[in-house]
Amino acid sequence: MTRGLARANKGFKGRFLSKLGELGSKLSEVPATSYTQFIGLSLILAMAAVLRLLPLRWGPFLSEFDPYQQYRMAEY
């Protein structure tokens, strides 16, 4: 049982490493400006997501610049 599992793991490892090598050779063909643009865009999207999710720490209601919040406050 363990020999079969070890053999399957070895086959998976070999396939994984060969695919990783293929990916590395393909990435070397991509210009550096594409990397820079991709990393910059990824950082912007990650920061935007974090900033949008930050108010969830304090509850589902937005404050300050939310027009509906201002409307609700004016009712009281």
Sequence and secondary structure as in RCSB ss.txt:
>XXXX:A:sequence
MTRGLARANKGFKGRFLSKLGELGSKLSEVPATSYTQFIGLSLILAMAAVLRLLPLRWGPFLSEFDPYQQYRMAE
Y
>XXXX:A:secstr
 HHHHHHHHHHHHHHHHHHHHHHHHHHTTS HHHHHHHHHHHHHHHHHHHHHHGGGGT S   SS HHHHHHHHH
 
